[in-house]
Amino acid sequence: MANIKSAQKRIAIAERNRLRNRMYKAGVRTLVKKCLGACTTYGAHPDETGRELVTTSVRVAFSRIDRAVKRGVLHKNAAAHQKSRLSRAVRHALEPAAPVPAANG
């Protein structure tokens, strides 16, 4: 434990920030998991309510990810990676698989 008063304050501030950051990260993870679950559910049983659930969940997840970046909890590249991953899952869920063209050779 630190003996100097300013060091003790910094330790307290660091702990407070760590707990706050953990809360933001947990919220992001939860919303990403919900979005991926909605994509899986919609892929198995496509219907209009499922489609709305996917679009709203991805919008909310993107918003929370951007907010975490703004607060300095996530790095912008990590956020871009998460958003790309979500976008890919949503695109595969909402659009049927396109046929792969045969290779000419």
CYANA upper distance limits for C-alpha pairs under 8 A (distance plus 0.5 A):
  1 MET  CA      8 GLN  CA      8.26
  2 ALA  CA      7 ALA  CA      6.46
  2 ALA  CA      8 GLN  CA      6.20
  3 ASN  CA      7 ALA  CA      7.82
  3 ASN  CA      8 GLN  CA      7.60
  4 ILE  CA      8 GLN  CA      6.81
  5 LYS  CA      9 LYS  CA      6.82
  6 SER  CA     10 ARG  CA      6.75
  7 ALA  CA     11 ILE  CA      6.73
  8 GLN  CA     12 ALA  CA      6.83
  9 LYS  CA     13 ILE  CA      6.65
 10 ARG  CA     14 ALA  CA      6.48
 11 ILE  CA     15 GLU  CA      6.72
 12 ALA  CA     16 ARG  CA      6.72
 13 ILE  CA     17 ASN  CA      6.62
 14 ALA  CA     18 ARG  CA      6.52
 15 GLU  CA     19 LEU  CA      6.80
 16 ARG  CA     20 ARG  CA      6.80
 17 ASN  CA     21 ASN  CA      6.48
 18 ARG  CA     22 ARG  CA      6.57
 19 LEU  CA     23 MET  CA      6.80
 20 ARG  CA     24 TYR  CA      7.00
 21 ASN  CA     25 LYS  CA      6.65
 21 ASN  CA     73 VAL  CA      6.10
 22 ARG  CA     26 ALA  CA      6.54
 23 MET  CA     27 GLY  CA      6.76
 24 TYR  CA     28 VAL  CA      6.81
 24 TYR  CA     68 ALA  CA      6.87
 24 TYR  CA     73 VAL  CA      7.62
 25 LYS  CA     29 ARG  CA      6.68
 25 LYS  CA     68 ALA  CA      8.04
 25 LYS  CA     73 VAL  CA      7.75
 25 LYS  CA     74 LEU  CA      8.32
 26 ALA  CA     30 THR  CA      6.60
 27 GLY  CA     31 LEU  CA      6.75
 27 GLY  CA     64 ARG  CA      8.13
 28 VAL  CA     32 VAL  CA      6.61
 28 VAL  CA     61 ALA  CA      7.24
 28 VAL  CA     64 ARG  CA      6.62
 28 VAL  CA     65 ILE  CA      6.58
 28 VAL  CA     68 ALA  CA      8.41
 29 ARG  CA     33 LYS  CA      6.59
 30 THR  CA     34 LYS  CA      6.70
 31 LEU  CA     35 CYS  CA      6.61
 31 LEU  CA     57 SER  CA      7.74
 31 LEU  CA     60 VAL  CA      7.93
 31 LEU  CA     61 ALA  CA      5.79
 32 VAL  CA     36 LEU  CA      6.69
 32 VAL  CA     58 VAL  CA      8.34
 32 VAL  CA     61 ALA  CA      6.49
 32 VAL  CA     86 LEU  CA      7.83
 33 LYS  CA     37 GLY  CA      6.56
 34 LYS  CA     38 ALA  CA      6.59
 34 LYS  CA     57 SER  CA      7.56
 35 CYS  CA     39 CYS  CA      6.73
 35 CYS  CA     54 VAL  CA      6.82
 35 CYS  CA     57 SER  CA      5.68
 35 CYS  CA     58 VAL  CA      6.27
 35 CYS  CA     61 ALA  CA      7.81
 35 CYS  CA     86 LEU  CA      8.00
 36 LEU  CA     40 THR  CA      6.76
 36 LEU  CA     86 LEU  CA      7.62
 36 LEU  CA     89 ALA  CA      7.38
 36 LEU  CA     90 VAL  CA      8.35
 37 GLY  CA     41 THR  CA      6.64
 38 ALA  CA     42 TYR  CA      6.52
 38 ALA  CA     50 GLY  CA      7.63
 38 ALA  CA     53 LEU  CA      7.14
 38 ALA  CA     54 VAL  CA      5.96
 38 ALA  CA     57 SER  CA      8.16
 39 CYS  CA     43 GLY  CA      6.51
 39 CYS  CA     54 VAL  CA      6.45
 39 CYS  CA     89 ALA  CA      7.18
 39 CYS  CA     90 VAL  CA      6.50
 39 CYS  CA     93 ALA  CA      5.99
 39 CYS  CA     94 LEU  CA      8.45
 40 THR  CA     44 ALA  CA      6.83
 40 THR  CA     93 ALA  CA      7.57
 41 THR  CA     45 HIS  CA      6.66
 41 THR  CA     46 PRO  CA      8.27
 41 THR  CA     50 GLY  CA      7.93
 42 TYR  CA     46 PRO  CA      5.24
 42 TYR  CA     47 ASP  CA      7.52
 42 TYR  CA     50 GLY  CA      5.81
 42 TYR  CA     51 ARG  CA      7.08
 42 TYR  CA     54 VAL  CA      8.03
 42 TYR  CA     93 ALA  CA      7.11
 42 TYR  CA     94 LEU  CA      8.35
 43 GLY  CA     93 ALA  CA      5.59
 43 GLY  CA     94 LEU  CA      7.93
 46 PRO  CA     50 GLY  CA      6.94
 46 PRO  CA     51 ARG  CA      7.67
 47 ASP  CA     51 ARG  CA      6.80
 48 GLU  CA     52 GLU  CA      6.82
 49 THR  CA     53 LEU  CA      6.63
 50 GLY  CA     54 VAL  CA      6.71
 51 ARG  CA     55 THR  CA      6.84
 51 ARG  CA     94 LEU  CA      7.80
 52 GLU  CA     56 THR  CA      6.58
 53 LEU  CA     57 SER  CA      6.42
 54 VAL  CA     58 VAL  CA      6.64
 54 VAL  CA     90 VAL  CA      7.65
 55 THR  CA     59 ARG  CA      6.72
 56 THR  CA     60 VAL  CA      6.67
 57 SER  CA     61 ALA  CA      6.55
 58 VAL  CA     62 PHE  CA      6.55
 58 VAL  CA     86 LEU  CA      7.66
 58 VAL  CA     87 SER  CA      8.39
 58 VAL  CA     90 VAL  CA      8.26
 59 ARG  CA     63 SER  CA      6.74
 60 VAL  CA     64 ARG  CA      6.75
 61 ALA  CA     65 ILE  CA      6.61
 62 PHE  CA     66 ASP  CA      6.61
 62 PHE  CA     83 LYS  CA      7.04
 63 SER  CA     67 ARG  CA      6.66
 64 ARG  CA     68 ALA  CA      6.70
 65 ILE  CA     69 VAL  CA      6.89
 65 ILE  CA     74 LEU  CA      8.34
 65 ILE  CA     79 ALA  CA      6.66
 65 ILE  CA     83 LYS  CA      8.35
 66 ASP  CA     70 LYS  CA      6.72
 66 ASP  CA     79 ALA  CA      7.75
 67 ARG  CA     71 ARG  CA      6.75
 68 ALA  CA     72 GLY  CA      6.73
 68 ALA  CA     73 VAL  CA      5.67
 68 ALA  CA     74 LEU  CA      6.18
 69 VAL  CA     73 VAL  CA      6.28
 69 VAL  CA     74 LEU  CA      5.33
 69 VAL  CA     75 HIS  CA      6.53
 69 VAL  CA     76 LYS  CA      6.42
 69 VAL  CA     79 ALA  CA      7.49
 74 LEU  CA     78 ALA  CA      6.99
 74 LEU  CA     79 ALA  CA      6.91
 75 HIS  CA     79 ALA  CA      6.77
 76 LYS  CA     80 ALA  CA      6.62
 77 ASN  CA     81 HIS  CA      6.64
 78 ALA  CA     82 GLN  CA      6.82
 79 ALA  CA     83 LYS  CA      6.61
 80 ALA  CA     84 SER  CA      6.49
 81 HIS  CA     85 ARG  CA      6.67
 82 GLN  CA     86 LEU  CA      6.73
 83 LYS  CA     87 SER  CA      6.51
 84 SER  CA     88 ARG  CA      6.62
 85 ARG  CA     89 ALA  CA      6.85
 86 LEU  CA     90 VAL  CA      6.63
 87 SER  CA     91 ARG  CA      6.49
 88 ARG  CA     92 HIS  CA      6.67
 89 ALA  CA     93 ALA  CA      6.65
 90 VAL  CA     94 LEU  CA      6.49
 91 ARG  CA     95 GLU  CA      6.26
 92 HIS  CA     96 PRO  CA      7.31
 92 HIS  CA     97 ALA  CA      7.52
